[in-house]
Amino acid sequence: MGYSGAVLARARARLEERQAAHRREQAALRAKICRLVPRIAELERALSGTAARLVSVSLKGGPDRAAAVEALRQENLARQREEADLLRAHGWAPEDMAETPLCPLCGDTGWRGAQMCDCLAALCREEQAKELSSLLDLGGQTFDTFRLDYYSRTIEPGMTRSPRQNMSFILGICRDYAAGTASAKDLFLNGGPGLGKTFLSACIAGEVSRRGQSVVYDSAPTVFTRFEARKFARDWSQAQAAEEDTQRYLSCDLLILDDLGSEFTSPLVQAALYELVNGRLAAGRRTVISSNLNLEQIRARYGAPIASRLEGSYLSLPFFGEDIRLQKKRGV
């Protein structure tokens, strides 16, 4: 998962806080048990001294060493049985005196081999949702709140379907895409302003994030500014931060590049866009691009190589109808 360093750091900090709280709770329970049942405290002190006694016996050597070690082991087992019986008799479990990890699957490391454990992954999802919520209204922007009534039922001359028929089709595609059941790997949402491209992008971002995948949602000007900083940063720390950001754009499970065409276009922007599109296609990572530009305008602005990849590998979804912002302004 391509979670950002900031998301991962916040998730790890929260996990460490939970683990520390778990250890404090365990220590408090052990102290309470020892206070209420003094014999258990005596047994704990004896058990904790076993290691030192074992070392002492081993250092003495001699023919009786094996027998002495076995005697210590039996003594230890007897104490453990007595402690377990006492705990049960007072309504506790033997495990209540043990130091156990909060997560038994990973032993509180957050990782199971090279795989992120569920305990850390859940916190990463929560932190990512917070990060996305600072950019998007994830509570209000959902597929269920998307309103088709803003789109006319009238089929305009030269068109084969009405704006509402078109948006109903697009809504279904975006739902399937967010659920991971769409055949298309990448989407190109294009059309005039105020037609729902950003809203549906936010719906996709929220749904994919809730399914546990890493999502980066950013505007084209912000993304290309980070690519520019990677190349022209004046000091190492700025260059390193920009490099981390650009790697996050390239490696996240889903990148949503919003409002392509609103940035100042330059050869550097063209190169960065090609790196993004081509790199993510080659890696098999999903991408959604929204733009006021159509494919012909993309070709004119960014060149044939980029247009070719969008035409060949992206499902183009043209938005048309009346600007929803203007409708709302009129009180529709």
FISE-345568 format. One record per residue (C-alpha): x, y, z; residue in three letters. Coordinates in steps of 0.1 Angstrom, whole numbers, padded with zeros to 4 digits, always signed. Example, Ala and Ser with C-alpha at 12.3 -4.5 7.8 and 13.67 -1.06 7.14 Angstrom:
2
+0123-0045+0078ALA +0137-0011+0071SER 
This chain:
332
+0000+0000+0000MET +0014+0034-0010GLY +0003+0053+0022TYR +0021+0086+0026SER +0049+0089+0051GLY +0028+0113+0071ALA -0002+0089+0072VAL +0020+0060+0082LEU +0037+0080+0109ALA +0004+0092+0124ARG -0010+0056+0123ALA +0022+0042+0140ARG +0021+0069+0167ALA -0016+0060+0175ARG -0007+0023+0175LEU +0021+0030+0200GLU -0002+0050+0222GLU -0027+0021+0222ARG +0001-0004+0230GLN +0014+0018+0258ALA -0021+0021+0273ALA -0025-0017+0270HIS +0007-0023+0289ARG -0004+0002+0316ARG -0037-0016+0320GLU -0019-0050+0323GLN +0005-0036+0349ALA -0023-0021+0369ALA -0042-0054+0369LEU -0011-0074+0380ARG -0005-0049+0408ALA -0041-0052+0419LYS -0040-0090+0419ILE -0008-0091+0439CYS -0022-0066+0464ARG -0054-0086+0469LEU -0037-0120+0470VAL -0003-0117+0486PRO +0006-0153+0479ARG +0005-0146+0442ILE +0030-0117+0447ALA +0053-0142+0465GLU +0050-0167+0437LEU +0057-0140+0411GLU +0089-0130+0430ARG +0100-0166+0432ALA +0093-0172+0395LEU +0112-0140+0385SER +0143-0152+0404GLY +0144-0185+0385THR +0166-0172+0357ALA +0193-0161+0382ALA +0191-0194+0401ARG +0194-0213+0368LEU +0226-0194+0358VAL +0241-0201+0393SER +0234-0239+0390VAL +0248-0240+0355SER +0280-0223+0365LEU +0287-0248+0393LYS +0288-0276+0368GLY +0295-0311+0381GLY +0277-0344+0376PRO +0246-0332+0395ASP +0240-0301+0373ARG +0213-0318+0351ALA +0194-0330+0381ALA +0196-0296+0397ALA +0183-0279+0365VAL +0154-0304+0364GLU +0146-0298+0400ALA +0144-0261+0393LEU +0121-0267+0363ARG +0097-0289+0384GLN +0097-0263+0412GLU +0088-0236+0386ASN +0060-0257+0372LEU +0046-0263+0406ALA +0046-0225+0413ARG +0029-0218+0380GLN +0002-0244+0388ARG -0004-0230+0422GLU -0006-0194+0408GLU -0030-0205+0381ALA -0052-0222+0407ASP -0052-0192+0429LEU -0061-0169+0400LEU -0091-0190+0390ARG -0102-0193+0426ALA -0104-0155+0428HIS -0121-0151+0394GLY -0091-0143+0372TRP -0075-0161+0344ALA -0038-0172+0344PRO -0033-0149+0314GLU -0041-0119+0336ASP -0006-0121+0351MET +0011-0124+0317ALA +0025-0096+0295GLU +0007-0101+0263THR +0008-0080+0231PRO -0022-0059+0221LEU -0022-0076+0187CYS -0013-0113+0189PRO -0011-0115+0151LEU +0020-0093+0148CYS +0032-0091+0184GLY +0027-0053+0183ASP +0052-0048+0155THR +0025-0037+0131GLY +0039-0060+0104TRP +0035-0097+0096ARG +0067-0103+0076GLY +0065-0079+0047ALA +0027-0075+0050GLN +0012-0047+0071MET -0008-0062+0099CYS -0046-0054+0102ASP -0040-0034+0134CYS -0018-0009+0117LEU -0037-0010+0084ALA -0069-0001+0101ALA -0053+0030+0116LEU -0038+0039+0082CYS -0072+0038+0067ARG -0086+0061+0094GLU -0057+0086+0090GLU -0060+0086+0053GLN -0097+0093+0056ALA -0089+0123+0078LYS -0064+0135+0052GLU -0089+0132+0024LEU -0116+0148+0045SER -0095+0179+0047SER -0097+0182+0009LEU -0132+0167+0003LEU -0166+0165+0019ASP -0165+0128+0023LEU -0195+0128+0045GLY -0217+0147+0020GLY -0201+0135-0012GLN -0213+0099-0016THR -0229+0080-0044PHE -0262+0079-0025ASP -0263+0118-0023THR -0255+0123-0060PHE -0285+0140-0075ARG -0296+0130-0110LEU -0324+0155-0110ASP -0299+0183-0119TYR -0296+0167-0153TYR -0322+0173-0180SER -0343+0144-0195ARG -0343+0163-0228THR -0322+0149-0257ILE -0306+0178-0274GLU -0303+0179-0312PRO -0273+0159-0324GLY -0271+0139-0292MET -0282+0102-0287THR -0291+0104-0251ARG -0302+0130-0225SER -0279+0145-0199PRO -0297+0124-0172ARG -0294+0092-0192GLN -0257+0099-0197ASN -0251+0107-0160MET -0270+0076-0149SER -0247+0056-0170PHE -0216+0074-0156ILE -0228+0070-0120LEU -0231+0033-0125GLY -0196+0031-0140ILE -0181+0051-0111CYS -0199+0030-0085ARG -0185-0002-0101ASP -0151+0014-0104TYR -0150+0023-0067ALA -0162-0012-0058ALA -0134-0027-0079GLY -0158-0045-0102THR -0155-0023-0133ALA -0136-0036-0163SER -0119-0003-0168ALA -0087+0003-0148LYS -0085+0040-0154ASP -0111+0068-0159LEU -0110+0101-0177PHE -0139+0123-0166LEU -0142+0152-0189ASN -0166+0180-0196GLY -0175+0216-0187GLY -0173+0230-0152PRO -0201+0224-0126GLY -0212+0190-0140LEU -0202+0167-0112GLY -0167+0155-0121LYS -0152+0165-0087THR -0182+0152-0068PHE -0180+0118-0084LEU -0142+0118-0080SER -0147+0124-0042ALA -0172+0095-0041CYS -0147+0072-0057ILE -0119+0084-0033ALA -0140+0079-0002GLY -0152+0044-0012GLU -0118+0031-0023VAL -0102+0045+0009SER -0129+0028+0031ARG -0120-0005+0013ARG -0085-0002+0027GLY -0066+0010-0003GLN -0042+0040-0004SER -0057+0070-0022VAL -0041+0103-0032VAL -0065+0130-0043TYR -0050+0163-0054ASP -0054+0190-0080SER -0032+0191-0111ALA -0016+0225-0101PRO -0005+0210-0067THR +0008+0178-0082VAL +0029+0195-0108PHE +0042+0220-0083THR +0057+0190-0064ARG +0073+0176-0095PHE +0088+0211-0102GLU +0100+0213-0066ALA +0117+0178-0070ARG +0138+0192-0098LYS +0144+0228-0087PHE +0144+0226-0049ALA +0172+0248-0034ARG +0181+0225-0005ASP +0182+0188+0003TRP +0152+0188+0027SER +0129+0205+0002GLN +0141+0181-0026ALA +0136+0151-0003GLN +0100+0162+0007ALA +0091+0168-0030ALA +0106+0134-0039GLU +0085+0117-0013GLU +0054+0134-0026ASP +0060+0125-0062THR +0067+0089-0052GLN +0034+0088-0034ARG +0016+0100-0066TYR +0033+0072-0085LEU +0029+0044-0060SER -0005+0048-0043CYS -0032+0023-0051ASP -0055+0050-0066LEU -0045+0085-0078LEU -0072+0110-0085ILE -0058+0139-0105LEU -0084+0166-0104ASP -0089+0195-0128ASP -0062+0187-0153LEU -0057+0218-0176GLY -0061+0243-0148SER -0023+0244-0143GLU +0002+0265-0162PHE +0014+0242-0189THR +0051+0239-0196SER +0075+0213-0209PRO +0081+0202-0173LEU +0044+0197-0167VAL +0041+0177-0199GLN +0070+0155-0188ALA +0056+0151-0153ALA +0021+0142-0167LEU +0037+0116-0190TYR +0057+0102-0161GLU +0025+0099-0140LEU +0003+0084-0167VAL +0029+0061-0182ASN +0045+0050-0149GLY +0011+0041-0133ARG +0000+0023-0164LEU +0032+0002-0164ALA +0028-0006-0127ALA -0009-0015-0131GLY -0020+0011-0106ARG -0054+0028-0110ARG -0059+0064-0119THR -0088+0088-0123VAL -0082+0121-0142ILE -0108+0148-0143SER -0106+0178-0167SER -0126+0205-0185ASN -0107+0194-0216LEU -0117+0168-0241ASN -0093+0143-0257LEU -0087+0166-0287GLU -0077+0194-0264GLN -0055+0171-0244ILE -0037+0162-0275ARG -0032+0198-0285ALA -0020+0209-0250ARG +0001+0179-0238TYR +0011+0161-0270GLY +0003+0129-0288ALA +0021+0105-0265PRO -0001+0114-0235ILE -0033+0117-0256ALA -0026+0082-0270SER -0023+0067-0236ARG -0055+0083-0224LEU -0074+0072-0256GLU -0060+0037-0255GLY -0060+0028-0217SER -0086+0051-0201TYR -0124+0049-0203LEU -0135+0084-0213SER -0167+0096-0197LEU -0180+0128-0212PRO -0201+0150-0188PHE -0227+0173-0204PHE -0257+0193-0192GLY -0263+0226-0174GLU -0238+0239-0148ASP -0251+0227-0114ILE -0236+0256-0096ARG -0256+0280-0117LEU -0287+0259-0110GLN -0281+0261-0073LYS -0276+0299-0076LYS -0310+0302-0092ARG -0324+0281-0063GLY -0331+0250-0084VAL 
